[in-house]
Amino acid sequence: MLTKGEMINILVDLHVLEQSIAYRSYTGDSALRIYNEAAKEVYRKHAIDSLSFHTSYDHYLKNFAHMNEIYSAVVDTLSYREALARSTSK
């Protein structure tokens, strides 16, 4: 099972991926196909497979406190990255 820290890093990358696809205005089946292919790269980057991710995700989902802690860190990380990008683009 993946640690909370690993889950946080993977989820951050997956959410950035989702936004990248949404920003490019892909929709429906095209968006899903692109996401699924790109998610494989995220899993490779973190040296895991999709089964490991989904098994760990389901485990943490069963415990609200753990999932809340994980997503709080994901949101904090994404917010920090957004603020950093805005400050460097000025």
N, C-alpha and C positions, 0 to 999 in steps of 0.2 A: 504494500500500500504506500502511496505517495505521502510525504510529510505535508504539513500545512504550508510550509515555506515553498515547497515544490508546487503545490496546488496554486498558491498565490501567483507565482511566476508564470505558470502555464495559463492560468485564467487571464492574467493581464495581457499576455500575448494573443490569446484567442479573442478578447474583447477589442483589442487594437485591430486585429484582422477583420472582425465584424464591421467596425466603423470604416475601415478602408474600403470594404465592399459596398457599404451603404453610400459612402461619399462618391463612389464611381457610378452610383445609380443603377447598379445591377439589381434585378428583381426576380422573383419567382424561382423557377428551376435553374436559371443561369446563376443566380446568386448562391443557391444551395450547392451546385456543382463546384463553383469556384471556391466556396468556403471549405467544402469537404477536402478538396485537393490541397488547399493552402494549410488546412489544419494538420494534414499529414506532415507538412514541413515543420510546423510548431512542435509536433510530437517528436520528430527526429532531432530537432534542436535540443530538446530536453531529454533525449535518449530514452523515450518511453514509446509505448504503442497505445492505440486508442482504447483497447480493453483495459489497460492499467489505469488510464485516466478516468474512464467511465466507472470502473469499479470503485476507485477512490472517491470520485464525485458522489456516487450513490451512498457510500459509507458516511461521508461528511454530511450529506443531505439528511440522513436519518437523525443527526444530532444538531439541532438548530443552533445551539451555542457555538459549536465548532464552525458551522457554515457561516454564521453571522460574523465570527472573528475573521474568517478567510475573506469574506466579501468586504468587510470594513477595510482590510488591508489592500484589497484590489482597488477599491474606490479611492483610497488615499494615494496609492501609487499612480493611478490614472490622473487624478487631480493634480498631483505634483508635476507629472510629465506635461500636462496641458499648460500649467502655469509657467513652467520652464520654457516651453515652446513659445508661448506668448511673449515672454520677457526677452527672448533672444531674437524674436522677429521684429522688434521695434527699432 
